[in-house]
Amino acid sequence: MHGLKIAVVDDDDLIREVICETVRQSLAGAIVADYVSARQVFHEVETGTVDLLITNCHMPDMDGPTLVRSLRKQKHALPIIMISGSDDARRLGEEAGIDRFVAKHLIHPDLEDSLHALLEKPRAVAH
């Protein structure tokens, strides 16, 4: 997984750091970029340099489902994991087009499995 770029967006500094550290431990050699703003990460994904996106659901500037829908509308096929402690987040994320959902209280056991499952399966090329 060397050289992969993983983008993490969450407005909660502590949760974002836990997610980033979990990704670094799970994917040796991956480049982890973290963002507090969904709008910032949207522009980074637009450049085509992100291999996987991890997003929170509820954020102040643009929520996770809106970010995901915007990316999918632009035909971005990159794998997307949503992490949230919100009861409605899984449904909102799945409706928007996420690939995997991880509950915040299960970051440590579930995030690594989701990362490997998404990065090891062949991805369809967006048209």
Backbone as JSON Lines, residues from 0, in Angstrom:
{"i":0,"aa":"M","n":[0.83,-1.19,0.0],"ca":[0.0,0.0,0.0],"c":[0.87,1.25,0.0]}
{"i":1,"aa":"H","n":[2.09,1.09,-0.44],"ca":[3.05,2.18,-0.43],"c":[2.67,3.25,-1.44]}
{"i":2,"aa":"G","n":[2.67,4.51,-1.0],"ca":[2.41,5.62,-1.9],"c":[0.96,5.97,-2.09]}
{"i":3,"aa":"L","n":[0.04,5.19,-1.53],"ca":[-1.37,5.54,-1.63],"c":[-1.65,6.81,-0.85]}
{"i":4,"aa":"K","n":[-2.54,7.66,-1.37],"ca":[-2.91,8.86,-0.63],"c":[-4.32,8.69,-0.09]}
{"i":5,"aa":"I","n":[-4.42,8.77,1.22],"ca":[-5.69,8.65,1.92],"c":[-6.05,10.02,2.48]}
{"i":6,"aa":"A","n":[-7.22,10.52,2.13],"ca":[-7.69,11.81,2.64],"c":[-8.72,11.55,3.75]}
{"i":7,"aa":"V","n":[-8.52,12.24,4.87],"ca":[-9.41,12.12,6.02],"c":[-10.0,13.49,6.31]}
{"i":8,"aa":"V","n":[-11.33,13.58,6.37],"ca":[-11.97,14.85,6.69],"c":[-12.94,14.65,7.86]}
{"i":9,"aa":"D","n":[-12.7,15.42,8.91],"ca":[-13.55,15.42,10.1],"c":[-13.29,16.73,10.82]}
{"i":10,"aa":"D","n":[-14.35,17.38,11.28],"ca":[-14.19,18.66,11.97],"c":[-13.78,18.49,13.43]}
{"i":11,"aa":"D","n":[-13.79,17.28,13.95],"ca":[-13.38,17.0,15.33],"c":[-11.9,16.61,15.33]}
{"i":12,"aa":"D","n":[-11.05,17.46,15.9],"ca":[-9.61,17.25,15.87],"c":[-9.2,15.9,16.46]}
{"i":13,"aa":"L","n":[-9.78,15.53,17.59],"ca":[-9.4,14.29,18.26],"c":[-9.78,13.07,17.42]}
{"i":14,"aa":"I","n":[-10.99,13.04,16.91],"ca":[-11.44,11.91,16.08],"c":[-10.61,11.84,14.81]}
{"i":15,"aa":"R","n":[-10.35,12.99,14.19],"ca":[-9.54,13.01,12.97],"c":[-8.15,12.42,13.23]}
{"i":16,"aa":"E","n":[-7.55,12.75,14.37],"ca":[-6.23,12.21,14.69],"c":[-6.28,10.71,14.93]}
{"i":17,"aa":"V","n":[-7.32,10.23,15.59],"ca":[-7.47,8.78,15.81],"c":[-7.61,8.06,14.47]}
{"i":18,"aa":"I","n":[-8.41,8.61,13.58],"ca":[-8.59,8.01,12.26],"c":[-7.26,7.99,11.5]}
{"i":19,"aa":"C","n":[-6.56,9.12,11.48],"ca":[-5.28,9.2,10.76],"c":[-4.27,8.2,11.31]}
{"i":20,"aa":"E","n":[-4.19,8.09,12.62],"ca":[-3.24,7.16,13.23],"c":[-3.62,5.71,12.9]}
{"i":21,"aa":"T","n":[-4.89,5.4,12.91],"ca":[-5.35,4.05,12.56],"c":[-5.0,3.74,11.11]}
{"i":22,"aa":"V","n":[-5.17,4.7,10.21],"ca":[-4.82,4.49,8.81],"c":[-3.31,4.27,8.67]}
{"i":23,"aa":"R","n":[-2.51,5.08,9.35],"ca":[-1.05,4.92,9.27],"c":[-0.6,3.55,9.77]}
{"i":24,"aa":"Q","n":[-1.23,3.06,10.82],"ca":[-0.88,1.74,11.35],"c":[-1.35,0.62,10.44]}
{"i":25,"aa":"S","n":[-2.47,0.83,9.75],"ca":[-3.05,-0.2,8.9],"c":[-2.41,-0.28,7.52]}
{"i":26,"aa":"L","n":[-1.94,0.85,7.01],"ca":[-1.41,0.93,5.65],"c":[-0.01,1.52,5.67]}
{"i":27,"aa":"A","n":[0.95,0.69,5.95],"ca":[2.34,1.16,6.02],"c":[2.72,1.81,4.69]}
{"i":28,"aa":"G","n":[3.3,2.98,4.76],"ca":[3.75,3.68,3.56],"c":[2.71,4.56,2.9]}
{"i":29,"aa":"A","n":[1.48,4.53,3.4],"ca":[0.45,5.38,2.82],"c":[0.67,6.83,3.26]}
{"i":30,"aa":"I","n":[0.3,7.74,2.4],"ca":[0.34,9.17,2.71],"c":[-1.05,9.54,3.22]}
{"i":31,"aa":"V","n":[-1.1,10.07,4.44],"ca":[-2.39,10.43,5.04],"c":[-2.47,11.95,5.13]}
{"i":32,"aa":"A","n":[-3.46,12.51,4.46],"ca":[-3.69,13.96,4.49],"c":[-5.0,14.2,5.23]}
{"i":33,"aa":"D","n":[-4.96,15.11,6.22],"ca":[-6.18,15.35,6.98],"c":[-6.7,16.77,6.75]}
{"i":34,"aa":"Y","n":[-8.02,16.87,6.8],"ca":[-8.71,18.13,6.51],"c":[-9.82,18.34,7.53]}
{"i":35,"aa":"V","n":[-10.06,19.61,7.87],"ca":[-11.18,19.95,8.75],"c":[-12.41,20.34,7.95]}
{"i":36,"aa":"S","n":[-12.24,20.56,6.66],"ca":[-13.3,21.08,5.81],"c":[-13.58,20.14,4.62]}
{"i":37,"aa":"A","n":[-14.85,19.82,4.43],"ca":[-15.23,18.99,3.29],"c":[-14.96,19.72,1.97]}
{"i":38,"aa":"R","n":[-15.11,21.03,1.98],"ca":[-14.83,21.8,0.76],"c":[-13.36,21.7,0.37]}
{"i":39,"aa":"Q","n":[-12.46,21.72,1.36],"ca":[-11.03,21.57,1.06],"c":[-10.74,20.21,0.44]}
{"i":40,"aa":"V","n":[-11.28,19.17,1.03],"ca":[-10.99,17.82,0.53],"c":[-11.64,17.61,-0.85]}
{"i":41,"aa":"F","n":[-12.78,18.24,-1.1],"ca":[-13.42,18.13,-2.41],"c":[-12.45,18.61,-3.5]}
{"i":42,"aa":"H","n":[-11.81,19.74,-3.25],"ca":[-10.86,20.28,-4.23],"c":[-9.65,19.36,-4.38]}
{"i":43,"aa":"E","n":[-9.21,18.75,-3.31],"ca":[-8.08,17.8,-3.38],"c":[-8.46,16.58,-4.21]}
{"i":44,"aa":"V","n":[-9.65,16.07,-4.02],"ca":[-10.11,14.91,-4.8],"c":[-10.23,15.29,-6.27]}
{"i":45,"aa":"E","n":[-10.68,16.5,-6.53],"ca":[-10.81,16.98,-7.91],"c":[-9.48,16.95,-8.67]}
{"i":46,"aa":"T","n":[-8.36,17.1,-7.95],"ca":[-7.06,17.07,-8.61],"c":[-6.66,15.65,-9.02]}
{"i":47,"aa":"G","n":[-7.39,14.67,-8.5],"ca":[-7.11,13.29,-8.87],"c":[-5.99,12.63,-8.1]}
{"i":48,"aa":"T","n":[-5.58,13.22,-6.98],"ca":[-4.44,12.67,-6.25],"c":[-4.83,11.84,-5.04]}
{"i":49,"aa":"V","n":[-6.13,11.63,-4.8],"ca":[-6.59,10.89,-3.64],"c":[-7.0,9.48,-4.07]}
{"i":50,"aa":"D","n":[-6.54,8.48,-3.32],"ca":[-6.87,7.08,-3.63],"c":[-8.05,6.55,-2.82]}
{"i":51,"aa":"L","n":[-8.29,7.15,-1.65],"ca":[-9.41,6.73,-0.81],"c":[-9.77,7.9,0.1]}
{"i":52,"aa":"L","n":[-11.07,8.09,0.33],"ca":[-11.56,9.18,1.17],"c":[-12.26,8.61,2.39]}
{"i":53,"aa":"I","n":[-11.94,9.17,3.55],"ca":[-12.65,8.86,4.79],"c":[-13.29,10.15,5.26]}
{"i":54,"aa":"T","n":[-14.61,10.14,5.42],"ca":[-15.32,11.36,5.79],"c":[-16.25,11.16,6.98]}
{"i":55,"aa":"N","n":[-16.44,12.21,7.72],"ca":[-17.44,12.26,8.77],"c":[-18.79,12.53,8.1]}
{"i":56,"aa":"C","n":[-19.87,12.38,8.83],"ca":[-21.19,12.67,8.27],"c":[-21.57,14.13,8.48]}
{"i":57,"aa":"H","n":[-21.61,14.55,9.72],"ca":[-22.1,15.9,10.03],"c":[-20.93,16.85,10.27]}
{"i":58,"aa":"M","n":[-20.77,17.81,9.37],"ca":[-19.71,18.82,9.48],"c":[-20.32,20.17,9.13]}
{"i":59,"aa":"P","n":[-19.71,21.26,9.63],"ca":[-20.33,22.58,9.47],"c":[-20.36,23.15,8.05]}
{"i":60,"aa":"D","n":[-19.29,23.02,7.29],"ca":[-19.27,23.72,5.99],"c":[-19.99,22.95,4.88]}
{"i":61,"aa":"M","n":[-19.85,21.64,4.89],"ca":[-20.51,20.76,3.92],"c":[-20.57,19.41,4.61]}
{"i":62,"aa":"D","n":[-21.73,18.8,4.69],"ca":[-21.77,17.52,5.38],"c":[-21.24,16.39,4.48]}
{"i":63,"aa":"G","n":[-20.96,15.26,5.1],"ca":[-20.4,14.13,4.38],"c":[-21.25,13.64,3.23]}
{"i":64,"aa":"P","n":[-22.57,13.44,3.43],"ca":[-23.4,13.0,2.31],"c":[-23.39,13.97,1.13]}
{"i":65,"aa":"T","n":[-23.36,15.27,1.4],"ca":[-23.3,16.24,0.3],"c":[-21.97,16.13,-0.43]}
{"i":66,"aa":"L","n":[-20.88,15.95,0.32],"ca":[-19.57,15.75,-0.28],"c":[-19.57,14.51,-1.17]}
{"i":67,"aa":"V","n":[-20.09,13.42,-0.66],"ca":[-20.12,12.16,-1.41],"c":[-20.96,12.3,-2.67]}
{"i":68,"aa":"R","n":[-22.16,12.87,-2.53],"ca":[-23.02,13.06,-3.71],"c":[-22.33,13.93,-4.76]}
{"i":69,"aa":"S","n":[-21.66,14.99,-4.31],"ca":[-20.96,15.88,-5.25],"c":[-19.86,15.12,-5.99]}
{"i":70,"aa":"L","n":[-19.12,14.29,-5.28],"ca":[-18.05,13.52,-5.92],"c":[-18.62,12.49,-6.88]}
{"i":71,"aa":"R","n":[-19.65,11.8,-6.47],"ca":[-20.26,10.77,-7.33],"c":[-20.88,11.42,-8.56]}
{"i":72,"aa":"K","n":[-21.46,12.61,-8.4],"ca":[-22.04,13.33,-9.53],"c":[-20.96,13.67,-10.57]}
{"i":73,"aa":"Q","n":[-19.74,13.92,-10.08],"ca":[-18.6,14.2,-10.97],"c":[-17.96,12.92,-11.49]}
{"i":74,"aa":"K","n":[-18.59,11.78,-11.2],"ca":[-18.14,10.46,-11.68],"c":[-16.86,9.97,-11.02]}
{"i":75,"aa":"H","n":[-16.59,10.43,-9.79],"ca":[-15.43,9.93,-9.06],"c":[-15.76,8.57,-8.48]}
{"i":76,"aa":"A","n":[-14.97,7.57,-8.83],"ca":[-15.21,6.2,-8.37],"c":[-14.33,5.83,-7.19]}
{"i":77,"aa":"L","n":[-13.61,6.79,-6.61],"ca":[-12.72,6.44,-5.52],"c":[-13.51,5.85,-4.36]}
{"i":78,"aa":"P","n":[-12.89,4.91,-3.63],"ca":[-13.57,4.32,-2.48],"c":[-13.78,5.37,-1.39]}
{"i":79,"aa":"I","n":[-14.95,5.33,-0.76],"ca":[-15.29,6.29,0.29],"c":[-15.82,5.53,1.51]}
{"i":80,"aa":"I","n":[-15.22,5.84,2.66],"ca":[-15.66,5.3,3.95],"c":[-16.23,6.47,4.75]}
{"i":81,"aa":"M","n":[-17.41,6.27,5.32],"ca":[-17.96,7.28,6.22],"c":[-17.83,6.76,7.65]}
{"i":82,"aa":"I","n":[-17.37,7.63,8.54],"ca":[-17.26,7.32,9.96],"c":[-18.11,8.31,10.71]}
{"i":83,"aa":"S","n":[-19.02,7.8,11.55],"ca":[-19.88,8.7,12.31],"c":[-20.46,7.99,13.52]}
{"i":84,"aa":"G","n":[-20.82,8.79,14.5],"ca":[-21.51,8.28,15.67],"c":[-23.0,8.58,15.61]}
{"i":85,"aa":"S","n":[-23.44,9.19,14.55],"ca":[-24.83,9.6,14.38],"c":[-25.7,8.41,13.98]}
{"i":86,"aa":"D","n":[-26.9,8.36,14.52],"ca":[-27.82,7.26,14.23],"c":[-28.25,7.21,12.77]}
{"i":87,"aa":"D","n":[-28.4,8.36,12.13],"ca":[-28.88,8.39,10.75],"c":[-27.76,8.4,9.72]}
{"i":88,"aa":"A","n":[-26.52,8.41,10.15],"ca":[-25.39,8.57,9.23],"c":[-25.25,7.43,8.23]}
{"i":89,"aa":"R","n":[-25.42,6.19,8.67],"ca":[-25.28,5.05,7.74],"c":[-26.26,5.19,6.58]}
{"i":90,"aa":"R","n":[-27.52,5.45,6.88],"ca":[-28.53,5.59,5.83],"c":[-28.2,6.75,4.91]}
{"i":91,"aa":"L","n":[-27.86,7.91,5.49],"ca":[-27.52,9.09,4.68],"c":[-26.31,8.82,3.8]}
{"i":92,"aa":"G","n":[-25.29,8.17,4.36],"ca":[-24.09,7.86,3.59],"c":[-24.35,6.89,2.46]}
{"i":93,"aa":"E","n":[-25.1,5.84,2.77],"ca":[-25.39,4.84,1.73],"c":[-26.23,5.44,0.61]}
{"i":94,"aa":"E","n":[-27.19,6.28,0.96],"ca":[-27.99,6.95,-0.07],"c":[-27.13,7.86,-0.94]}
{"i":95,"aa":"A","n":[-26.08,8.43,-0.37],"ca":[-25.2,9.34,-1.11],"c":[-24.19,8.6,-1.98]}
{"i":96,"aa":"G","n":[-23.87,7.34,-1.62],"ca":[-22.94,6.57,-2.45],"c":[-21.66,6.12,-1.78]}
{"i":97,"aa":"I","n":[-21.61,6.05,-0.43],"ca":[-20.39,5.55,0.22],"c":[-20.22,4.07,-0.07]}
{"i":98,"aa":"D","n":[-18.99,3.59,0.11],"ca":[-18.7,2.17,-0.08],"c":[-18.77,1.4,1.23]}
{"i":99,"aa":"R","n":[-18.39,2.04,2.32],"ca":[-18.39,1.39,3.64],"c":[-18.76,2.42,4.7]}
{"i":100,"aa":"F","n":[-19.34,1.91,5.8],"ca":[-19.65,2.74,6.96],"c":[-18.99,2.12,8.18]}
{"i":101,"aa":"V","n":[-18.38,2.99,9.01],"ca":[-17.77,2.56,10.26],"c":[-18.33,3.44,11.37]}
{"i":102,"aa":"A","n":[-18.9,2.8,12.4],"ca":[-19.4,3.57,13.54],"c":[-18.2,4.09,14.33]}
{"i":103,"aa":"K","n":[-18.31,5.32,14.85],"ca":[-17.19,5.94,15.56],"c":[-16.68,5.07,16.7]}
{"i":104,"aa":"H","n":[-17.56,4.4,17.4],"ca":[-17.11,3.58,18.53],"c":[-16.44,2.28,18.09]}
{"i":105,"aa":"L","n":[-16.43,2.01,16.78],"ca":[-15.79,0.8,16.24],"c":[-14.63,1.12,15.3]}
{"i":106,"aa":"I","n":[-14.07,2.32,15.42],"ca":[-12.98,2.71,14.52],"c":[-11.84,1.69,14.54]}
{"i":107,"aa":"H","n":[-11.38,1.34,15.74],"ca":[-10.22,0.44,15.81],"c":[-10.48,-0.94,15.21]}
{"i":108,"aa":"P","n":[-11.58,-1.62,15.53],"ca":[-11.72,-2.95,14.93],"c":[-12.17,-2.93,13.47]}
{"i":109,"aa":"D","n":[-12.97,-1.94,13.06],"ca":[-13.59,-2.0,11.73],"c":[-12.89,-1.21,10.63]}
{"i":110,"aa":"L","n":[-12.18,-0.14,10.97],"ca":[-11.59,0.7,9.92],"c":[-10.53,-0.05,9.14]}
{"i":111,"aa":"E","n":[-9.65,-0.76,9.82],"ca":[-8.61,-1.5,9.11],"c":[-9.21,-2.51,8.12]}
{"i":112,"aa":"D","n":[-10.23,-3.24,8.54],"ca":[-10.88,-4.2,7.65],"c":[-11.48,-3.5,6.43]}
{"i":113,"aa":"S","n":[-12.13,-2.36,6.65],"ca":[-12.73,-1.62,5.54],"c":[-11.68,-1.1,4.57]}
{"i":114,"aa":"L","n":[-10.57,-0.59,5.1],"ca":[-9.48,-0.1,4.24],"c":[-8.97,-1.21,3.33]}
{"i":115,"aa":"H","n":[-8.65,-2.34,3.91],"ca":[-8.09,-3.44,3.12],"c":[-9.11,-3.99,2.12]}
{"i":116,"aa":"A","n":[-10.36,-4.11,2.53],"ca":[-11.39,-4.61,1.63],"c":[-11.55,-3.71,0.41]}
{"i":117,"aa":"L","n":[-11.55,-2.4,0.62],"ca":[-11.76,-1.47,-0.49],"c":[-10.53,-1.32,-1.37]}
{"i":118,"aa":"L","n":[-9.36,-1.35,-0.78],"ca":[-8.14,-1.12,-1.57],"c":[-7.66,-2.38,-2.28]}
{"i":119,"aa":"E","n":[-8.12,-3.53,-1.86],"ca":[-7.68,-4.76,-2.5],"c":[-8.63,-5.25,-3.58]}
{"i":120,"aa":"K","n":[-9.85,-4.68,-3.63],"ca":[-10.78,-5.11,-4.68],"c":[-10.62,-4.22,-5.9]}
{"i":121,"aa":"P","n":[-10.79,-4.79,-7.09],"ca":[-10.69,-3.97,-8.31],"c":[-11.81,-2.94,-8.34]}
{"i":122,"aa":"R","n":[-11.47,-1.73,-8.78],"ca":[-12.45,-0.64,-8.86],"c":[-12.87,-0.43,-10.31]}
{"i":123,"aa":"A","n":[-14.14,-0.13,-10.48],"ca":[-14.64,0.23,-11.81],"c":[-14.12,1.61,-12.17]}
{"i":124,"aa":"V","n":[-13.83,1.83,-13.4],"ca":[-13.38,3.15,-13.86],"c":[-14.61,3.99,-14.17]}
{"i":125,"aa":"A","n":[-14.64,5.19,-13.62],"ca":[-15.79,6.09,-13.85],"c":[-15.76,6.63,-15.27]}
{"i":126,"aa":"H","n":[-16.92,6.76,-15.83],"ca":[-17.06,7.32,-17.19],"c":[-17.85,8.59,-17.16]}
